Amino acid sequence: MVLDPVGGPVREQSLTALAPFGRLVAYGDLGRHESWTTSVRDLRKSNRTVAGFNIGDLARRSPHRIGDHLTEALRLLATGRIDPGITETLPLAEAAKARRLLETGTGKGKLLLALH
C-alpha cells in the first residue's frame, strides 16, 4: 500500500512501486500538480488499485464519524498503542529549516513543529 499526499510525478512513481494486488490511496495534491491519469486497463492487467480519500468530504457527509475516529486515534496515541514516528522536533521559529529538510529529503521520519 502506498499513501500518496503529493500527486503528479510522485503519484506515478508510487503506482510503479506497487506490487500486484497493491493499492495506492491518493489523499492530497500537495505538489499542486495538474490532474494525473492512469489507464484502467493497466491497473486491471497488473492487479493494482487506485483509491481516493477526502477527509473534508467525509466531514461534511458524516461529521460524527470523524469525531469517533479522532477520539479513538487520540486514545491509541495517548496509551502508546500507536507511535507517530516523530524523529525530530523543531521550534516553530525554525519552520523554514523544517521545510528545507522536507524539500531536500534530508529529514528522516516525521518532523514536528512545536509552539514552545
C-alpha positions as CSV (number, residue, x, y, z in Angstrom):
1,M,0.0,0.0,0.0
2,V,1.2,3.5,-0.8
3,L,-0.4,6.6,0.8
4,D,0.2,9.5,-1.5
5,P,-0.5,13.1,-0.5
6,V,1.7,14.6,-3.2
7,G,0.4,13.8,-6.6
8,G,1.9,14.4,-10.0
9,P,5.2,12.5,-10.8
10,V,5.3,11.2,-7.2
11,R,1.9,9.5,-7.8
12,E,3.2,7.9,-10.9
13,Q,6.3,6.6,-9.1
14,S,4.1,5.3,-6.3
15,L,1.9,3.4,-8.7
16,T,5.0,1.9,-10.4
17,A,6.3,0.8,-6.9
18,L,3.2,-1.2,-6.2
19,A,3.4,-5.0,-6.3
20,P,0.5,-7.0,-7.8
21,F,-2.6,-6.5,-5.6
22,G,-1.1,-3.3,-4.2
23,R,-3.3,-0.3,-3.5
24,L,-2.4,3.4,-4.0
25,V,-4.5,5.8,-1.9
26,A,-4.4,9.4,-3.1
27,Y,-5.4,11.7,-0.4
28,G,-4.0,15.1,-1.4
29,D,-2.2,17.1,-4.0
30,L,0.5,18.9,-2.1
31,G,2.6,19.3,-5.2
32,R,-0.2,21.3,-6.8
33,H,0.3,19.3,-10.0
34,E,-2.2,19.3,-12.8
35,S,-4.5,16.3,-12.9
36,W,-2.9,12.9,-13.1
37,T,-4.4,10.0,-15.1
38,T,-3.7,6.3,-15.4
39,S,-5.1,3.5,-17.6
40,V,-7.8,1.3,-16.1
41,R,-6.6,-1.4,-18.4
42,D,-3.1,-1.1,-16.9
43,L,-4.5,-1.3,-13.4
44,R,-6.6,-4.3,-14.3
45,K,-3.7,-6.1,-16.0
46,S,-1.3,-5.6,-13.1
47,N,-3.9,-6.3,-10.4
48,R,-3.3,-2.9,-8.7
49,T,-5.9,-0.5,-7.3
50,V,-6.1,3.3,-7.0
51,A,-8.4,4.8,-4.4
52,G,-9.1,8.3,-3.3
53,F,-9.8,9.7,0.2
54,N,-11.0,13.2,1.0
55,I,-11.4,13.9,4.7
56,G,-13.2,17.2,4.0
57,D,-15.9,15.4,2.1
58,L,-16.2,12.8,4.8
59,A,-16.5,15.5,7.5
60,R,-19.4,17.2,5.5
61,R,-21.2,14.0,5.0
62,S,-20.7,12.3,8.4
63,P,-19.2,14.6,10.9
64,H,-19.9,12.1,13.8
65,R,-17.6,9.5,12.1
66,I,-14.7,11.9,12.1
67,G,-15.2,12.6,15.8
68,D,-15.4,8.9,16.6
69,H,-12.2,8.1,14.6
70,L,-10.3,11.0,16.0
71,T,-11.2,10.1,19.6
72,E,-10.1,6.5,19.0
73,A,-6.8,7.6,17.4
74,L,-6.0,10.1,20.2
75,R,-6.7,7.3,22.8
76,L,-4.4,4.9,21.0
77,L,-1.7,7.7,20.8
78,A,-2.1,8.6,24.5
79,T,-1.8,4.9,25.6
80,G,1.3,4.3,23.4
81,R,-0.5,1.8,21.2
82,I,0.5,3.8,18.1
83,D,3.7,5.6,17.6
84,P,3.7,8.5,15.1
85,G,7.4,8.1,14.4
86,I,8.5,11.6,15.3
87,T,12.2,11.8,14.8
88,E,12.8,15.5,15.2
89,T,11.1,18.3,17.0
90,L,11.9,21.9,16.0
91,P,10.6,25.2,17.4
92,L,8.0,27.0,15.2
93,A,10.6,29.7,14.7
94,E,12.6,27.1,12.6
95,A,9.8,26.3,10.2
96,A,12.0,27.4,7.3
97,K,14.6,24.8,8.3
98,A,11.9,22.1,8.6
99,R,10.7,23.0,5.1
100,R,14.2,22.7,3.7
101,L,14.6,19.3,5.3
102,L,11.3,18.1,3.7
103,E,12.1,19.6,0.3
104,T,15.6,18.1,0.1
105,G,14.6,14.8,1.6
106,T,17.3,15.1,4.2
107,G,14.9,14.8,7.1
108,K,14.1,11.2,8.2
109,G,10.8,10.2,9.7
110,K,8.3,12.8,11.0
111,L,9.1,16.4,11.8
112,L,7.1,18.2,14.5
113,L,6.9,21.9,14.8
114,A,6.4,22.9,18.5
115,L,4.9,26.1,19.7
116,H,7.3,26.3,22.7
